[in-house]
Amino acid sequence: MKYFSARLYEKMLNCAIAEGMVEDDFKDWRTSLEEAKKLEVISAEEFLIAHELLDDALGPGFSVRVGQQMVIEDYGVLGLSWRTCSRVGEIYERSERFFKLLSNTFVWQTQIEGDISHVILHREAHRRGMELSTEASLSATVVVLQAMSDQKILPTQVSFKHSAPKDLSSFHKAFNCPILFDQTQYAISYKTEDLNLRTAKADASINNYLLQQVDEKTKGIKIPGSKFVRDVESLIKDALPTGIPSIYHIADLTAMSNRTLTRRLSEAGVTYRDLIKKTQESIAKNLLRNTEQSIGEISFLTGFSEQSAFNRAFKKWTNQTPLEFRNSNQK
């Protein structure tokens, strides 16, 4: 079954109400606003019909305006993973891993061509509702990237496979760049340097860590081994939603060579491989105890690409399956 997150459907209806509609306008729809709040997903057919009906009622550009109202919290576990990205463009890498948690109708892919990076949305525009949904998706990326970077990053070009609507005012306001229609693919392009910007969160945490290193070198105040390990664990935790980070990636974040990072961990009595496993196990146990996130969501957040691999690893760590562990630790 093709589906979308019910949170996206709920957001769309709330945006329609903000533009003058009322809940009674949806009373004959298969899923009401109140019912949507109790669901995890909604069928793609129903979601796309809603896009079409609301575009008819509120005019061209409504889907783009919906995208502009999206906030990171609207994306659930995917949004949670975005908050720990170290650089802006990493949200697309995480979207590639997590997209099935949001919908199974599209895939993101980033193609870098020198100074410009093209973020391609692989999706078939087999009906108007899908075209409108794509408008909302590309519009939302603009506000999400600005929220991640805390800077007014703007795309250099946006491309749509479908034809232009009669009124483009909402498009120009949202994208503020050349907008192309009747193209071979859906894409939004950015300066590569903008996608490589540190996120606002990464700036705060990593800069704090680097300041400690400056103190080590200039004042002879060495970071205790236990604190150094905790700092590296924190960086690993932030990186896991993109997949298990290489030691080269973590060394780069700490402004150390691979060899120096390995030596510092060894001095503290741990290896990088052991630290990865320890961090994965700690995150998994915490999420299983204290959240209602699904086993599939937790497997992604701990760096696994398949739930089956996560299940095997967790069984090895604890001699229990994730579900058995959750059930035995219910509060």
N, C-alpha and C positions, 0 to 999 in steps of 0.2 A: 504493500500500500504506500502511495505517495502521501507525505504528510508535512505539516509545518508545526512549529511550536505554538501552543495555544496562547502564549504570552504575546506573540506577534499579532495574532488575531485580536486579542484584547486591546492592545495598543492602538490598532487601526480603528476599532470602534470608538475608543475614547477620544481619538483625534477627530473623528467625525462629529462627536457630540460637542467638542470644543469649537467646531466650525458651524454649529447651529442645529444639528440634528438632535433628536431625543431618543431615549431607549425604546419608546413605543414604535419608532421607525423600524426596529429590528425584531418586533414581536413575532412576525411570521417566518423569520429565519430559522433554519434548523437548529442552530446553537445561539442562545441568547448571550448577552454580556455576562450575566450572572453565572450561567452554566459554564462558560469558557473559563472562569476562575477556578473551576473544580477539575479541569482537564489538563493533561500534560501536552497532548498534541491534538491537532484537528486535521481532517482530511484535506489534501491539496485541492480537491475539487471544490469543497466548501470555502476554503480560504481564497481561491482565485475568483470564485463567484462574488464574494464579498468585495474584492478589489474592483471588479467590474461595476457592481451596483453603486459603490460609493463614488467611483469616478463619474458615473452618469449623474449622480445626485449633486456632487460638489464641484464638478468641472475638472478640466485638464490640470495636471500638476498636483492633485490631491496626494497621490502616492509619494511624490517627491517631498511634499510637506510632512507626510508621516515619517519619512526617513529622517528629516531634520529634527523631529521630536524624540528620536530614539536616544536613550541613555544606556550606559554600560550595564546597569542593573537589569535592563529589559532582556538581556541575552542569557540570563541564568548562569549555568556553570561555565559556558563559553566566556561570558563577561568576567566571571571570577578569574579565569585563567589569563585574560588580557591584563588584568591589574598588576600582574607580576612580570610582564614583559620587560626586558631590559632596553629594547629599542622599538621604535614605533612600528616599523614594517613587520615585526614579529607577529603582530596580530593576525596577519594573513596566513603565516605558517601554522599558527594554532587553529585558525579556522579550517585549514585543510584537514587537520586531525579531528576536529570537533564537529564538522558541519552536520553530521548525521544526528547530533543531539538537537540541532536547530531545525533542520529539514533535510530530506533526502532527494531534493530536486536540483541541487547545484553543487559545484566544486570550484573553489578558488585556486588560481595558479599565478605565481609571480614570474614575469620574464624581465630580466635586467638587460637593457641595451645602453650601456655606458652611463651617461648622465641621467637617463630617464628609465624608470621602472614601470612596466605595464602590469597592472593587476587584472587578470582576466577572470571573468565569471562564466564558467562553462554551463550553459543552460539553454535548452531548446525553447524558443518562443512559439509554442504551438497554439497559443490562444492569447487574447488580449489581457486576461488576468495575469498570465505569466509575464507579459511585457511590463505591466504595471508593478508587479512584485519586484521585478528587476530594477525598475526606476527607484523604488523605495530602498532596496538593498544598496545600490550605488550611492544614493543620497546619504544614507546612514553612515557610510564609511567616512564621509567628510567630517561629520561631527564627532565620530568616535576617535579618529586620528587627532583631532584638535584637543579632545579631552585627554587623550593619552599623553600628548606632548606638552600640553598647556601652552601651545603656540598656534597661531592662525595659519596652519599648513593648508595650502590650497592645491587642488589637482592642476595639472597642465593641460589635460584633455579628457573628455568623457565620450565613450562611443556606445551607441545603441544599435542593435540589429534591426529594430522596427522603425517605422516611419515617424516623423515628428508630429506631435499633436498641434492643434491650432494655436494654443496659447502656451508660450514658452517662458512666461514671466517667472514662474516658480523655479524652473530649471536654472535660469540665469542667476537668480538670487541664491540658490543652493550651491551651485558649482563654481560660478564666477570664473569660467574658463571656456575655451572653445568646446562646443557640444556638437557631435557628429551623429547623424542618423543614417539608417539604411547601410550599416557597416557589416562586416563579416563576423564580428564577435562583439560581445559585451565586454567593456574594459574601462578602467579608470586609471589614469597615468599620473605619476608623481615624480618629482625630482628624486633621484636615488639618494642624494644626501639628506633629503627630508625623511625618507623612510629609515635611514640609518641614525636618526637623532635618538638620543637617550630619552626614555620616557620620563615624565615628571617624577614618578615613584623611584625609578632607577637612579636618577640624579641624586635624590636625597639619600638613599641607602648606600649606593656605591661611593658617592663623594665622601660620606662619613667614614667609610672604610678606608678610602685612600688618604684621608687626613690622618688617620691613625698610623698609616705607613710613613707619612711625612714625619710624624713625631718619632717614630722608630729611628729614622735615618738622621734627623737633625738634633734630636735631644737624647738619643740613646735609650729611649723608653721602649723596650721590646714588648710587643703584644704577647700576653701569656698564651701558651700552647692551647689551653682549653678554650680560650676566647677566640683564638684564630680558627679552631675547628668549628666553633659555633657560627662564625662569620661565613666560612666556606659552606657549611650546611645550609645557611640561609640563602646563599646564591644558588646552590643546587636546587633547593625547594622552589625558588622562583622560576628556574629554567625548566623543570620537569614537565610542565604542561606542553612544551614544544617537543618533548622527547628527552631521553637520557642525554644530558650534556657531556660533551667530551672534556677531558682535562684541559685541552687547549683553550676551550671556550671559557672555562672558569679562570684559568690562568690569565687570560686576556682581561677579564673583568677586574681581577685583582692587581693588574699591572705588574705581574710577575712572569718569569719564564716558566715553562712546564717543569723544568728541572728544579727550580727554586720552590715551587708549590709542592712538588713531590717531597722534597727534603723537609720543608716545614711541617708537612703532615706526618712524615716519618718521625720527626723529633717529638711530635705529640702522641706517637704510638698508634697511628692509624694509616691505612692506605686509602687512596682515592676510591678504589672499587668498593672497599668496605663502607666508606662514607656514603656512597650512592645507595647501597642496600639499606643502611641504617636509616637514611633520610626517607627513602621510599616506605619502609616499614612503619616509621613514626607517623608519616602523613596518613598512610592508609588506616592505621589503627585509630587515629584521632578522628578521621572522617567517618569511619564506621561506627564509632562510639557516639559521636556528637552531632551528626547530620543525618538527614534522610536522603542524601544523594544516592543514586543508584550505583550498583557495583560497576556498571559500565562507565559511569561518569568518574568514579574514583579511580578506575584503572587508567583513564586518560590523564587525570591530574597527577598520578604518580609516575607518568612517563611511559606507560605500556601502550602499544598500538593495538593490542587485542586483549579482550577480557579474559580469554582462556589462558594467556601467558601470565596475566596478573594472578589469576586463581592458582596456578601452579606455584608461582613464586611465594604467594601468601601462605599456601599450605606448607611449603618448605620452611618459612620463617616461624610459623606458629603451631604447626601440626593441626591446623583447623582451616576450613574453607572460610572465605570472607563472610558468607552468610552465617555460618556456625559461630564465628567470632562476634558478629553483630548481635545475634540472638542471645548469646551468653553474656553480653555486656549491656543489655537494655537497662535503662535507668528506671 
